[in-house]
Amino acid sequence: MDDDKIISKENQPEVNYQEEVVVEEAPQDMNFDLPPPVYQESNNRNIFIIGGAVLFLILFIVIVRAIFFSKPSNKAVNLIYWGLWEDKEVMEPLIAAYQQKYPNVKINYQKMNPQSYREKLVSRSISVGNSQGRIEKPDIFRFHNTWLPEIKDIIAPLPPTVMSGEEFDKTFYPIHKKDLKVGNYYYGLPLEIDGLVLVYNESLFKKAGISTVPTTWDDITQIVPKLTVKDLSGGLITSGIAMGTASNVDHFSDIFGLLLLQNGGSLNKLDQDEAAGALEIYRKFSEPPQGYWTEEMPGSTTAFVQEKVAIIIVPSWEVLAIKAANPDIDIKVVPVPVVPGTPLISLASYWVEGVSRFSSNQLVAWKFLKFLTEKENMTKMYEIQSKIRPFGEPYSRVDLAPLLAQDPYLGAVIKQANNFVSLPIISRTMDNGLNDEIIKYMENAINSTILGVSYKEALTEAKKGIDQVFTKYNISN
């Protein structure tokens, strides 16, 4: 996708930074062609000098008073902050620290319900209110890294006075720049980085006599048969890997997107051989005669918790759900497998903080978000998060990577952080739009191959619908 086509120059949102620039025009009756006046040597010269000195003294006194005796503006600023996943107990300490520095700024953090969140965000932002009063609109909001085409009409650009492009590029990862820069502006500040990782059950590996960590798809092909256990009638007792179906593989669309990227394909070229090859790789794990995964198995994350499957590919945050459901499960988290001989690549899925173009306090809102991205505040947030769950959000700052590089759960994310790629095929964003619409066409394609339709035919049909989705959201093919 050509990101510059997502928000064209004509659609660049209005910027309200509350900073006036006054341009003084020269008086119209001033004649620049007249010769300069001639001053005669007389008492007028002394008067001119004395008058100039007095004027200088007056200006000096005014400047000194302005610097040392003027009072800062105490105008109250109220910001509404719509979050999604973090409870108030995580955000409030940081908000309190900011408000201590800037007592005139009040920030009301609200954890929103993810169901229909994107639609509510857009509709509430553009609403003009009613006769009963002013509608509450967010000044700051969280959005998914794939959502820019869906929220381009409500999001404001990051002012270079708050963070320059050079500082952004130096602070965050390449995928942040790729996802959030449109034209000359950035449209968001990330507080995290995340994407697909491989999670495996080390106890099941040991039981199968496997001591090596899979790093390539060839490794996966070799160890999955050893990890798979079937009963005498051929029914699955333990699956080697959860792949191949759409109905019971959590994040199936993300996994297909990963394979598509690794096979050299793209979403706007689903009718080509690279895409068909990616679907073949995905499907072969559940096709006869292997049948390493079937639709009779429970959902893949549930199956992993129940130790009925040895390997799953999920975003790192799924590990939290797994550990919450089964604290004693012996798991390892590593980077996703790659095609042998090719560089590491994984699929990104993370959340970003943005500012509404309809906010009357855009500059203050951006300054608060910049505050959250500072090293000491980001590490403080992670510390608070880690007190209420096994780990926090992986740092979006490149200079904080060493703190998590050896982490048993997030080290894999950091190792992949420079190699993430984004596609609007991410499950569980609940956008009821770009991602979910594309995922539905992919689900239909996978299910049709189960019924005997060829990979290429299934994807060619899916491409027709996905092309319409791209057109709907003004995404250039």
Sine and cosine of phi, psi and omega as CSV:
sin_phi,cos_phi,sin_psi,cos_psi,sin_omega,cos_omega
0.00,0.00,0.63,-0.77,0.09,-1.00
-1.00,0.00,0.98,-0.22,-0.11,-0.99
-0.87,0.49,-0.48,0.88,-0.01,-1.00
-0.90,0.44,-0.32,0.95,0.01,-1.00
-1.00,0.10,-0.21,0.98,-0.04,-1.00
-0.93,0.38,-0.74,0.68,0.05,-1.00
-0.83,-0.56,0.98,-0.19,-0.05,-1.00
-0.95,0.30,0.22,-0.98,0.00,-1.00
-0.88,0.48,-0.57,0.82,0.01,-1.00
-0.92,0.40,-0.45,0.89,-0.06,-1.00
-0.99,-0.15,0.12,0.99,0.03,-1.00
-0.85,0.53,0.78,-0.62,-0.06,-1.00
-0.94,0.35,0.41,-0.91,0.08,-1.00
-0.92,0.40,0.57,-0.82,-0.03,-1.00
-0.94,-0.34,0.81,-0.59,0.00,-1.00
-0.88,-0.48,1.00,0.01,-0.03,-1.00
-0.99,-0.17,-0.01,1.00,0.03,-1.00
0.85,0.53,0.60,0.80,0.08,-1.00
-0.84,-0.54,0.90,-0.43,-0.03,-1.00
-1.00,0.00,0.63,-0.78,0.12,-0.99
-0.89,-0.45,0.89,-0.46,-0.05,-1.00
-0.98,-0.22,0.83,-0.56,0.02,-1.00
-0.95,-0.30,0.88,-0.48,-0.01,-1.00
-1.00,-0.03,0.79,-0.61,0.02,-1.00
-1.00,-0.03,0.51,-0.86,0.06,-1.00
-0.93,0.36,0.60,-0.80,0.04,-1.00
-0.83,0.55,0.64,-0.77,-0.09,-1.00
-0.93,0.37,-0.40,0.91,-0.06,-1.00
-1.00,-0.02,0.12,0.99,0.01,-1.00
-0.98,0.20,0.81,-0.59,-0.05,-1.00
-0.97,-0.24,0.95,-0.32,-0.06,-1.00
-0.99,0.17,-0.05,1.00,-0.02,-1.00
-1.00,-0.04,-0.21,0.98,-0.01,-1.00
-0.95,0.32,0.57,-0.82,0.04,-1.00
-0.94,0.34,0.42,-0.91,0.01,-1.00
-0.90,0.43,0.52,-0.85,0.00,-1.00
-0.92,0.39,0.46,-0.89,0.02,-1.00
-0.97,-0.24,0.84,-0.55,-0.01,-1.00
-0.99,-0.16,0.76,-0.65,0.00,-1.00
-1.00,0.05,0.50,-0.87,0.07,-1.00
-0.94,0.34,0.94,-0.33,-0.03,-1.00
-0.30,-0.95,-0.12,-0.99,0.05,-1.00
-0.89,0.45,-0.33,0.94,0.01,-1.00
-0.86,0.51,-0.52,0.85,-0.02,-1.00
-0.92,0.40,-0.67,0.74,0.02,-1.00
-0.91,0.42,-0.64,0.77,0.04,-1.00
-0.88,0.47,-0.64,0.77,-0.01,-1.00
-0.90,0.44,-0.66,0.75,-0.01,-1.00
-0.91,0.41,-0.72,0.69,0.00,-1.00
-0.89,0.46,-0.68,0.73,0.01,-1.00
-0.88,0.47,-0.63,0.77,0.04,-1.00
-0.90,0.43,-0.64,0.77,0.01,-1.00
-0.91,0.42,-0.67,0.74,0.03,-1.00
-0.89,0.46,-0.69,0.73,0.00,-1.00
-0.89,0.46,-0.66,0.75,0.02,-1.00
-0.88,0.47,-0.67,0.74,0.00,-1.00
-0.89,0.45,-0.65,0.76,0.02,-1.00
-0.90,0.45,-0.71,0.70,0.00,-1.00
-0.89,0.46,-0.63,0.77,0.00,-1.00
-0.89,0.46,-0.71,0.71,0.01,-1.00
-0.89,0.46,-0.66,0.75,0.00,-1.00
-0.89,0.46,-0.68,0.73,-0.02,-1.00
-0.91,0.41,-0.69,0.72,0.01,-1.00
-0.88,0.48,-0.69,0.73,0.02,-1.00
-0.90,0.45,-0.63,0.78,-0.01,-1.00
-0.90,0.43,-0.59,0.81,-0.06,-1.00
-0.98,0.21,-0.71,0.70,-0.18,-0.98
-0.99,-0.16,-0.31,0.95,-0.11,-0.99
-0.85,-0.52,-0.12,0.99,0.00,-1.00
-0.96,0.28,0.56,-0.83,-0.01,-1.00
-1.00,-0.04,0.68,-0.73,0.06,-1.00
-0.91,0.42,0.42,-0.91,0.00,-1.00
-0.92,0.40,0.78,-0.63,0.01,-1.00
-0.95,-0.30,0.37,0.93,0.01,-1.00
-0.88,0.48,0.81,-0.59,-0.03,-1.00
-0.95,0.32,0.69,-0.72,0.04,-1.00
-0.82,-0.57,0.82,-0.57,0.02,-1.00
-0.92,-0.38,0.83,-0.56,0.00,-1.00
-0.90,-0.43,0.70,-0.71,0.11,-0.99
-0.97,-0.23,0.81,-0.58,-0.11,-0.99
-0.88,-0.48,0.92,-0.38,0.05,-1.00
-1.00,-0.05,0.91,-0.40,0.10,-1.00
-0.96,-0.27,0.01,-1.00,-0.02,-1.00
-0.80,-0.60,-0.80,0.60,-0.21,-0.98
-0.96,-0.28,-0.39,0.92,-0.07,-1.00
-1.00,-0.02,0.71,-0.71,0.09,-1.00
-0.97,0.26,0.26,-0.97,0.01,-1.00
-0.86,0.51,-0.54,0.84,-0.05,-1.00
-0.90,0.44,-0.35,0.94,0.08,-1.00
-0.99,0.13,-0.69,0.73,-0.13,-0.99
-1.00,0.09,-0.50,0.87,-0.12,-0.99
-0.87,0.50,-0.66,0.75,0.02,-1.00
-0.87,0.50,-0.60,0.80,0.02,-1.00
-0.95,0.32,-0.64,0.77,0.05,-1.00
-0.89,0.46,-0.67,0.75,0.01,-1.00
-0.89,0.45,-0.63,0.78,0.02,-1.00
-0.90,0.43,-0.62,0.79,0.02,-1.00
-0.94,0.34,-0.68,0.74,-0.02,-1.00
-0.93,0.38,-0.43,0.90,0.08,-1.00
-0.93,0.37,-0.59,0.81,0.05,-1.00
-0.97,0.25,-0.57,0.82,-0.04,-1.00
-0.78,-0.63,0.99,0.13,-0.12,-0.99
-0.89,0.46,-0.36,0.93,-0.01,-1.00
-0.99,0.16,-0.12,0.99,-0.01,-1.00
-0.98,-0.20,0.83,-0.56,0.05,-1.00
-0.90,-0.44,0.79,-0.61,-0.07,-1.00
-0.88,-0.48,0.85,-0.53,-0.01,-1.00
-0.97,-0.25,0.98,-0.20,-0.01,-1.00
-1.00,0.07,0.76,-0.65,0.01,-1.00
-0.79,-0.62,0.85,-0.53,0.08,-1.00
-0.99,0.13,0.89,-0.45,-0.10,-0.99
-1.00,-0.03,0.38,-0.92,0.12,-0.99
-0.97,0.24,0.82,-0.57,-0.04,-1.00
-0.91,0.42,-0.38,0.93,0.03,-1.00
-0.91,0.41,0.84,-0.54,0.01,-1.00
0.87,0.50,0.36,0.93,-0.03,-1.00
-0.88,0.47,-0.73,0.68,-0.07,-1.00
-0.88,0.47,-0.69,0.72,0.01,-1.00
-0.89,0.45,-0.65,0.76,0.01,-1.00
-0.91,0.41,-0.64,0.77,0.01,-1.00
-0.87,0.50,-0.73,0.68,-0.03,-1.00
-0.93,0.36,-0.75,0.66,-0.08,-1.00
-0.92,0.40,-0.65,0.76,-0.01,-1.00
-0.93,0.37,-0.60,0.80,-0.04,-1.00
-0.91,0.42,-0.64,0.77,-0.08,-1.00
-1.00,-0.03,-0.08,1.00,-0.01,-1.00
-0.91,0.41,0.59,-0.81,-0.02,-1.00
-0.98,-0.18,0.07,1.00,0.03,-1.00
1.00,0.01,-0.10,-1.00,-0.02,-1.00
-0.55,-0.83,-0.07,-1.00,-0.09,-1.00
-0.93,0.36,-0.33,0.94,-0.02,-1.00
-0.99,0.16,-0.22,0.98,0.01,-1.00
0.56,-0.83,-0.03,-1.00,-0.05,-1.00
-0.98,0.21,0.73,-0.68,0.02,-1.00
-0.98,0.20,0.70,-0.72,0.01,-1.00
-0.96,0.29,0.85,-0.52,-0.01,-1.00
-0.88,-0.48,0.54,-0.84,0.04,-1.00
-0.97,0.24,0.63,-0.78,0.16,-0.99
-1.00,0.03,-0.61,0.80,0.00,-1.00
-0.83,-0.56,0.61,-0.79,0.01,-1.00
-0.49,-0.87,0.40,-0.92,0.06,-1.00
-1.00,-0.10,0.63,-0.77,0.05,-1.00
-0.57,-0.82,0.35,-0.94,-0.03,-1.00
-0.99,0.15,0.47,-0.88,-0.08,-1.00
-0.89,0.46,-0.28,0.96,0.00,-1.00
-0.99,-0.11,0.05,1.00,-0.19,-0.98
-1.00,0.01,-0.14,0.99,-0.12,-0.99
-0.78,0.63,-0.67,0.75,0.03,-1.00
-0.87,0.48,-0.41,0.91,-0.06,-1.00
-1.00,0.00,-0.34,0.94,-0.08,-1.00
-0.85,-0.53,0.31,0.95,-0.09,-1.00
-0.88,0.47,-0.40,0.92,-0.03,-1.00
-0.99,0.11,-0.15,0.99,-0.07,-1.00
-0.86,-0.51,-0.11,0.99,-0.12,-0.99
-0.98,-0.20,0.63,-0.77,-0.02,-1.00
-0.99,-0.13,0.50,-0.87,0.06,-1.00
-0.97,0.23,0.48,-0.88,0.04,-1.00
-0.95,0.31,0.84,-0.54,0.00,-1.00
-0.92,0.40,0.75,-0.66,0.07,-1.00
-0.86,0.51,-0.39,0.92,0.05,-1.00
-0.94,0.34,-0.39,0.92,0.05,-1.00
-1.00,0.05,-0.73,0.68,0.08,-1.00
-0.51,-0.86,0.86,-0.51,0.00,-1.00
-0.96,0.28,0.29,-0.96,0.05,-1.00
-0.87,0.49,-0.62,0.79,0.01,-1.00
-0.90,0.43,-0.65,0.76,0.01,-1.00
-0.93,0.37,-0.65,0.76,0.03,-1.00
-0.86,0.51,-0.77,0.63,-0.05,-1.00
-0.88,0.48,-0.58,0.81,-0.02,-1.00
-0.97,0.25,-0.49,0.87,-0.11,-0.99
-0.99,0.11,-0.66,0.75,-0.17,-0.99
-0.93,-0.36,0.04,-1.00,-0.08,-1.00
-0.99,0.13,0.32,-0.95,0.00,-1.00
-0.82,0.57,-0.58,0.82,-0.02,-1.00
-0.93,0.38,-0.53,0.85,0.07,-1.00
-0.89,0.45,-0.69,0.72,0.03,-1.00
-0.89,0.45,-0.70,0.72,-0.05,-1.00
-0.90,0.44,-0.67,0.74,-0.09,-1.00
-0.98,0.21,-0.58,0.82,-0.23,-0.97
-0.96,-0.27,-0.11,0.99,0.01,-1.00
-0.99,-0.14,0.80,-0.59,0.07,-1.00
-0.76,-0.65,0.88,-0.48,-0.08,-1.00
0.92,0.40,-0.81,-0.58,-0.02,-1.00
-0.98,-0.19,0.09,1.00,-0.11,-0.99
-0.86,-0.51,0.48,-0.87,0.19,-0.98
-0.99,-0.15,0.55,-0.83,-0.06,-1.00
-0.84,-0.55,0.87,0.50,0.06,-1.00
0.55,-0.83,0.38,-0.93,0.12,-0.99
-0.83,-0.56,0.87,-0.50,-0.05,-1.00
-0.99,0.12,0.65,-0.76,0.11,-0.99
-0.97,-0.26,0.01,1.00,-0.03,-1.00
-0.43,-0.90,0.18,-0.98,0.17,-0.99
-0.69,-0.73,0.65,-0.76,0.02,-1.00
-0.30,-0.95,0.23,-0.97,0.01,-1.00
0.06,-1.00,-0.23,-0.97,-0.07,-1.00
-0.95,0.32,0.65,-0.76,0.13,-0.99
-0.71,-0.70,0.26,-0.96,0.09,-1.00
-0.99,-0.17,0.77,-0.64,0.01,-1.00
-0.88,-0.48,0.78,-0.62,0.02,-1.00
-0.73,-0.68,0.41,-0.91,0.00,-1.00
-1.00,0.00,0.95,-0.30,-0.09,-1.00
-0.92,0.39,-0.51,0.86,0.02,-1.00
-0.90,0.44,-0.67,0.74,0.04,-1.00
-0.92,0.38,-0.56,0.83,0.07,-1.00
-0.89,0.46,-0.73,0.69,-0.02,-1.00
-0.90,0.44,-0.63,0.78,0.00,-1.00
-0.89,0.45,-0.54,0.84,0.01,-1.00
-1.00,0.03,0.01,1.00,0.03,-1.00
0.97,0.22,0.44,0.90,-0.03,-1.00
-0.96,-0.28,0.85,-0.53,-0.01,-1.00
-0.92,-0.39,-0.19,0.98,-0.03,-1.00
-1.00,0.02,0.52,-0.85,0.05,-1.00
-1.00,-0.02,0.80,-0.60,-0.02,-1.00
-0.94,0.34,0.77,-0.64,0.03,-1.00
-0.85,-0.52,-0.32,0.95,0.01,-1.00
-0.80,-0.61,0.25,-0.97,0.05,-1.00
-0.93,0.36,-0.42,0.91,0.11,-0.99
-0.91,0.42,-0.64,0.77,0.06,-1.00
-0.87,0.49,-0.69,0.72,0.00,-1.00
-0.88,0.48,-0.72,0.70,-0.01,-1.00
-0.86,0.50,-0.56,0.83,-0.04,-1.00
-0.98,0.19,-0.59,0.81,-0.12,-0.99
-1.00,-0.05,-0.40,0.92,-0.05,-1.00
-0.86,0.51,-0.68,0.74,0.04,-1.00
-0.87,0.50,-0.57,0.82,-0.01,-1.00
-0.95,0.32,-0.47,0.88,-0.02,-1.00
-1.00,0.08,-0.27,0.96,-0.09,-1.00
-1.00,0.05,0.76,-0.65,0.02,-1.00
-0.83,-0.55,0.77,-0.64,0.00,-1.00
-0.83,-0.55,0.42,-0.91,0.07,-1.00
-0.99,0.13,-0.03,-1.00,-0.07,-1.00
-0.90,0.44,-0.43,0.90,0.00,-1.00
-1.00,-0.01,0.05,1.00,0.03,-1.00
1.00,-0.05,0.04,1.00,0.03,-1.00
-0.97,0.24,0.55,-0.84,-0.05,-1.00
-0.96,0.28,0.77,-0.64,0.19,-0.98
-0.99,-0.17,-0.77,0.64,0.07,-1.00
-0.74,-0.67,0.76,-0.65,0.01,-1.00
-1.00,-0.07,0.55,-0.83,0.05,-1.00
-0.96,0.27,-0.64,0.77,-0.03,-1.00
-0.42,-0.91,0.58,-0.82,0.03,-1.00
-1.00,-0.05,1.00,-0.09,0.03,-1.00
-0.41,-0.91,0.48,-0.88,0.17,-0.99
0.87,-0.49,-0.41,0.91,-0.02,-1.00
-0.89,-0.46,0.16,-0.99,0.06,-1.00
-0.95,-0.32,-0.46,0.89,-0.15,-0.99
-0.96,0.28,-0.50,0.87,-0.11,-0.99
-0.69,-0.72,0.36,0.93,0.14,-0.99
-0.94,-0.34,0.96,-0.30,0.06,-1.00
-0.89,0.46,0.71,-0.71,0.00,-1.00
0.92,0.39,0.51,0.86,0.00,-1.00
-0.86,0.52,-0.61,0.79,-0.04,-1.00
-0.93,0.37,-0.61,0.79,0.05,-1.00
-0.88,0.48,-0.69,0.72,-0.03,-1.00
-0.90,0.43,-0.69,0.73,0.06,-1.00
-0.88,0.47,-0.66,0.75,0.04,-1.00
-0.86,0.50,-0.64,0.77,0.06,-1.00
-0.87,0.49,-0.75,0.66,0.00,-1.00
-0.89,0.45,-0.60,0.80,0.02,-1.00
-0.88,0.47,-0.73,0.69,0.02,-1.00
-0.90,0.44,-0.72,0.70,-0.05,-1.00
-0.92,0.38,-0.38,0.93,0.00,-1.00
-1.00,-0.08,0.10,0.99,0.05,-1.00
0.99,0.13,0.27,0.96,-0.01,-1.00
-0.99,-0.14,-0.02,-1.00,0.05,-1.00
-0.47,-0.89,0.32,-0.95,-0.06,-1.00
-0.91,0.40,-0.47,0.89,0.00,-1.00
-1.00,0.01,0.13,0.99,0.04,-1.00
-0.72,-0.70,0.71,0.70,-0.04,-1.00
-0.94,0.34,-0.25,0.97,0.00,-1.00
-1.00,0.04,0.12,0.99,-0.02,-1.00
-0.98,-0.21,0.23,-0.97,-0.14,-0.99
-0.89,0.46,-0.55,0.83,-0.02,-1.00
-0.88,0.48,-0.62,0.78,0.01,-1.00
-0.94,0.34,-0.68,0.74,0.02,-1.00
-0.88,0.47,-0.62,0.79,0.03,-1.00
-0.90,0.43,-0.63,0.78,0.03,-1.00
-0.90,0.43,-0.66,0.75,0.02,-1.00
-0.92,0.39,-0.58,0.82,0.03,-1.00
-0.90,0.44,-0.68,0.73,0.04,-1.00
-0.87,0.48,-0.69,0.72,-0.02,-1.00
-0.89,0.45,-0.71,0.70,-0.13,-0.99
-0.97,0.25,-0.47,0.89,-0.17,-0.99
-0.89,0.45,-0.41,0.91,-0.03,-1.00
-0.94,0.33,-0.33,0.94,0.00,-1.00
-0.91,-0.41,-0.03,1.00,-0.02,-1.00
-0.99,0.11,0.48,-0.88,0.08,-1.00
-0.92,0.39,0.47,-0.88,0.06,1.00
-1.00,0.05,-0.12,0.99,-0.09,-1.00
-0.90,0.44,-0.87,0.49,0.02,-1.00
0.84,0.54,0.73,0.68,-0.01,-1.00
-0.96,0.27,-0.25,0.97,0.06,-1.00
-0.52,-0.86,0.68,-0.73,-0.02,-1.00
-0.72,-0.69,0.24,-0.97,0.02,-1.00
-0.95,0.31,-0.14,0.99,0.06,-1.00
-0.98,0.19,-0.25,0.97,0.01,-1.00
-0.97,0.26,0.40,-0.92,0.09,-1.00
-0.93,0.37,0.09,-1.00,0.09,-1.00
-0.79,0.61,0.57,-0.82,-0.20,-0.98
-0.87,0.49,-0.65,0.76,0.00,-1.00
-0.93,0.38,-0.66,0.75,0.07,-1.00
-0.89,0.46,-0.67,0.74,0.02,-1.00
-0.89,0.46,-0.60,0.80,0.01,-1.00
-0.93,0.37,-0.67,0.74,0.04,-1.00
-0.86,0.51,-0.63,0.78,-0.01,-1.00
-0.99,0.14,0.04,1.00,-0.01,-1.00
0.87,0.50,0.62,0.78,0.06,-1.00
-0.98,-0.20,-0.07,1.00,0.08,-1.00
-0.61,-0.79,0.61,-0.79,-0.13,-0.99
-1.00,0.00,-0.51,0.86,-0.11,-0.99
-0.71,-0.70,0.73,-0.69,0.17,-0.99
-0.71,-0.71,0.41,-0.91,0.07,-1.00
-0.89,-0.46,0.88,-0.47,-0.14,-0.99
-0.52,-0.85,0.26,-0.97,0.21,-0.98
-0.92,0.39,0.41,-0.91,-0.11,-0.99
-0.87,0.48,-0.48,0.88,-0.06,-1.00
-0.91,0.41,-0.34,0.94,0.05,-1.00
-0.91,0.42,-0.40,0.92,0.03,-1.00
-0.88,0.48,-0.55,0.84,0.04,-1.00
-0.88,0.48,-0.69,0.72,0.01,-1.00
-0.91,0.40,-0.62,0.79,-0.01,-1.00
-0.91,0.42,-0.73,0.68,-0.02,-1.00
-0.93,0.37,-0.52,0.86,0.04,-1.00
-0.93,0.36,-0.61,0.79,-0.03,-1.00
-0.98,0.18,-0.51,0.86,-0.02,-1.00
-0.58,-0.81,0.99,0.13,-0.09,-1.00
-0.87,0.49,-0.42,0.91,-0.09,-1.00
-1.00,0.00,-0.05,1.00,-0.05,-1.00
-0.92,0.40,0.68,-0.74,-0.08,-1.00
-1.00,-0.09,0.99,-0.11,-0.10,-0.99
-0.88,-0.48,0.43,-0.90,0.11,-0.99
-0.81,-0.59,0.57,-0.82,0.01,-1.00
-0.85,-0.53,0.84,-0.55,-0.05,-1.00
-0.69,-0.72,0.23,-0.97,0.06,-1.00
-0.87,0.50,0.38,-0.93,0.01,-1.00
-0.91,0.41,0.45,-0.89,0.05,-1.00
-0.93,0.37,0.46,-0.89,0.01,-1.00
-0.86,-0.51,0.27,-0.96,0.13,-0.99
-0.94,0.34,0.76,-0.65,-0.05,-1.00
-0.79,0.61,0.72,-0.70,0.05,-1.00
0.99,0.10,0.04,1.00,0.00,-1.00
-0.91,-0.41,0.40,-0.92,0.00,-1.00
-0.94,0.35,0.34,-0.94,0.04,-1.00
-0.89,0.45,0.71,-0.71,0.09,-1.00
-0.52,-0.85,0.67,-0.75,0.06,-1.00
-0.64,-0.77,0.22,-0.98,-0.07,-1.00
-0.99,-0.13,0.81,-0.59,-0.04,-1.00
-0.99,0.16,0.54,-0.84,0.14,-0.99
-0.38,-0.92,0.97,-0.24,-0.06,-1.00
-0.52,-0.85,0.12,-0.99,-0.07,-1.00
-0.88,-0.47,0.47,-0.88,-0.16,-0.99
-0.74,-0.67,0.48,-0.88,0.09,-1.00
-0.98,-0.19,0.75,-0.67,0.01,-1.00
-0.78,-0.62,0.16,-0.99,0.01,-1.00
-0.86,-0.51,0.66,-0.75,-0.03,-1.00
-0.96,0.27,0.67,-0.74,0.09,-1.00
-0.94,0.34,-0.24,0.97,0.01,-1.00
-1.00,-0.05,-0.02,1.00,0.05,-1.00
-0.96,0.29,0.64,-0.76,0.07,-1.00
-1.00,0.04,0.03,1.00,-0.02,-1.00
-0.75,-0.66,0.75,0.66,-0.08,-1.00
-0.87,0.50,-0.72,0.70,-0.08,-1.00
-0.89,0.46,-0.68,0.73,0.03,-1.00
-0.90,0.43,-0.65,0.76,0.00,-1.00
-0.88,0.47,-0.70,0.71,0.01,-1.00
-0.91,0.41,-0.61,0.79,0.01,-1.00
-0.90,0.43,-0.59,0.81,0.06,-1.00
-0.91,0.41,-0.69,0.73,0.01,-1.00
-0.90,0.43,-0.62,0.79,0.07,-1.00
-0.87,0.50,-0.64,0.77,0.06,-1.00
-0.84,0.54,-0.68,0.73,-0.01,-1.00
-0.91,0.42,-0.47,0.88,-0.04,-1.00
-1.00,0.09,-0.10,0.99,0.02,-1.00
-0.93,0.38,0.52,-0.85,-0.15,-0.99
-0.80,0.60,-0.77,0.64,-0.08,-1.00
-0.92,0.40,-0.50,0.86,0.00,-1.00
-0.99,0.17,-0.57,0.82,0.05,-1.00
-0.93,0.38,-0.64,0.77,0.03,-1.00
-0.94,0.34,-0.55,0.84,0.07,-1.00
-0.91,0.42,-0.66,0.75,0.03,-1.00
-0.88,0.47,-0.70,0.72,0.00,-1.00
-0.88,0.47,-0.64,0.77,0.02,-1.00
-0.88,0.48,-0.68,0.74,0.02,-1.00
-0.91,0.41,-0.71,0.71,0.01,-1.00
-0.86,0.51,-0.65,0.76,-0.07,-1.00
-0.95,0.32,-0.24,0.97,0.07,-1.00
-0.99,0.17,-0.34,0.94,-0.05,-1.00
-0.93,-0.38,-0.07,1.00,0.06,-1.00
-0.41,-0.91,0.19,-0.98,-0.09,-1.00
-0.85,0.52,-0.54,0.84,0.02,-1.00
-0.38,-0.92,0.30,-0.95,-0.02,-1.00
-0.99,-0.11,-0.25,-0.97,0.03,-1.00
-0.97,0.24,0.71,-0.70,0.02,-1.00
-0.86,0.50,0.70,-0.71,-0.09,-1.00
-0.86,0.51,0.67,-0.74,0.08,-1.00
-0.99,0.10,-0.30,0.95,-0.01,-1.00
-0.99,0.17,0.76,-0.64,0.01,-1.00
-0.89,0.45,-0.61,0.79,-0.07,-1.00
-0.95,0.30,-0.13,0.99,0.07,-1.00
-0.99,-0.15,-0.01,1.00,-0.02,-1.00
-0.82,0.57,-0.66,0.75,-0.02,-1.00
-0.85,0.53,-0.44,0.90,-0.02,-1.00
-0.93,0.36,-0.39,0.92,-0.06,-1.00
-0.89,-0.46,-0.02,1.00,-0.11,-0.99
-0.85,0.53,-0.55,0.84,-0.03,-1.00
-0.97,-0.23,0.14,0.99,-0.01,-1.00
-0.91,0.42,0.71,-0.70,-0.07,-1.00
-0.90,0.43,-0.41,0.91,-0.03,-1.00
-0.97,-0.24,-0.60,0.80,-0.12,-0.99
-0.96,-0.28,-0.13,0.99,0.03,-1.00
-0.84,0.55,-0.60,0.80,0.00,-1.00
-0.91,0.42,-0.60,0.80,0.04,-1.00
-0.90,0.44,-0.72,0.69,-0.02,-1.00
-0.90,0.44,-0.63,0.78,0.02,-1.00
-0.89,0.45,-0.47,0.88,-0.02,-1.00
-0.99,-0.10,-0.13,0.99,-0.23,-0.97
-0.85,0.53,-0.55,0.83,0.02,-1.00
-0.99,0.12,-0.02,1.00,-0.09,-1.00
-0.82,-0.57,0.37,0.93,0.04,-1.00
-0.99,0.15,0.57,-0.82,0.11,-0.99
-0.76,-0.65,0.56,-0.83,-0.02,-1.00
-0.96,-0.29,0.61,-0.79,0.14,-0.99
-0.64,-0.77,0.60,-0.80,0.03,-1.00
-0.99,0.15,0.88,0.47,-0.03,-1.00
-0.68,-0.73,0.48,0.88,-0.13,-0.99
-1.00,0.00,0.80,-0.60,0.03,-1.00
-0.98,0.20,0.36,-0.93,0.08,-1.00
0.91,0.41,0.35,0.94,0.19,-0.98
-0.99,0.11,-0.32,0.95,0.03,-1.00
0.81,0.58,0.65,0.76,-0.04,-1.00
-0.99,0.13,-0.25,0.97,-0.06,-1.00
0.76,0.65,0.60,0.80,-0.05,-1.00
-0.47,-0.89,-0.82,-0.57,-0.14,-0.99
-0.76,0.66,-0.85,0.53,-0.03,-1.00
-0.90,0.43,-0.78,0.62,-0.09,-1.00
-0.90,0.44,-0.56,0.83,0.02,-1.00
-0.93,0.36,-0.67,0.74,0.04,-1.00
-0.92,0.40,-0.66,0.75,0.00,-1.00
-0.87,0.50,-0.61,0.79,0.00,-1.00
-0.89,0.46,-0.66,0.75,0.04,-1.00
-0.91,0.41,-0.59,0.81,0.03,-1.00
-0.94,0.34,-0.60,0.80,0.06,-1.00
-0.88,0.48,-0.69,0.72,0.02,-1.00
-0.89,0.45,-0.61,0.79,0.00,-1.00
-0.91,0.42,-0.72,0.70,0.00,-1.00
-0.90,0.43,-0.70,0.72,0.00,-1.00
-0.90,0.43,-0.55,0.83,0.00,-1.00
-0.93,0.36,-0.55,0.84,0.04,-1.00
-0.94,0.35,-0.49,0.87,0.08,-1.00
-0.89,0.45,-0.50,0.87,0.01,-1.00
-1.00,0.04,0.03,1.00,0.10,-0.99
0.93,-0.36,-0.06,1.00,0.04,-1.00
-0.95,0.32,0.62,-0.79,-0.02,-1.00
-0.92,0.39,0.39,-0.92,0.00,-1.00
-0.85,0.52,-0.73,0.69,-0.08,-1.00
-0.92,0.39,-0.66,0.75,0.01,-1.00
-0.90,0.43,-0.66,0.75,-0.01,-1.00
-0.90,0.44,-0.67,0.74,-0.03,-1.00
-0.97,0.26,-0.52,0.85,0.06,-1.00
-0.90,0.44,-0.64,0.77,0.05,-1.00
-0.93,0.37,-0.65,0.76,0.03,-1.00
-0.89,0.45,-0.59,0.81,-0.02,-1.00
-0.87,0.50,-0.58,0.81,0.00,-1.00
-0.86,0.51,-0.70,0.71,0.00,-1.00
-0.95,0.31,-0.64,0.77,-0.02,-1.00
-0.92,0.39,-0.58,0.81,0.08,-1.00
-0.87,0.50,-0.61,0.79,0.04,-1.00
-0.92,0.40,-0.60,0.80,0.04,-1.00
-0.90,0.43,-0.69,0.72,0.03,-1.00
-0.86,0.50,-0.66,0.75,0.02,-1.00
-0.90,0.43,-0.67,0.74,-0.01,-1.00
-0.84,0.55,-0.64,0.77,-0.05,-1.00
-0.98,-0.19,0.26,0.97,0.10,-1.00
0.85,0.52,0.67,0.74,0.04,-1.00
-0.98,-0.19,0.82,-0.57,-0.05,-1.00
-0.96,0.27,0.71,-0.71,0.09,-1.00
-0.99,0.11,0.00,0.00,0.00,0.00
